[in-house]
Amino acid sequence: MKQSDEAKRRELFCIFMARGFSPEESVRRAGYGAGDCGRQSAALLGDAKVRRRISRLMKDLCCRAPEQTARAGLERLALGDVGGVLALLGDEETFIRDADLFHVAELRRPKGGGIELKFYDRLRALSLLAEMGAGGDGAAGSLLSALEKSARAVGSAEDA
């Protein structure tokens, strides 16, 4: 029997919640649309079956090896969507509620106003992933070397 689209979205919502995303971000990532994410997440969390599923998934994630948890975090840093910080462009209340700051290493509010963000280094995360997987050699190592060289070249061209 094929799983319905709604059941798939519910399962994805539970997975994202168990992985530590906010309820609103979990709703968006599960494919519910960008409508009223707060209301949709409240409705889903109001369902006891959904809460139990999230609890089971969280327990499974807690029992994983630290290497698996580290790999998942590095994959999210290296390959994940940084669009969650777009909530920072809104007002203060939206900032607190909707911003996904997983990729942000440092956040500052200068005296002159605005927001200054410093992101984690994606190339470094890719490098660590390659070291975890293949010891940092082979095709992954050469790709990372090429990426680092091109990043340095771009950086030195911008400084000139």
Secondary structure by P-SEA (a helix, b strand, c coil): ccccaaaaaaaaaaaaaaacccaaaaaaaacccccaaaaaaaaaaacaaaaaaaaaaaaaaaaccaaaaaaaaaaaaacccccccccccccaaaaaccccccccccccccccbbbbbbbccaaaaaaaaaaaccccccaaaaaaaaaaaaaaaaaaaaac
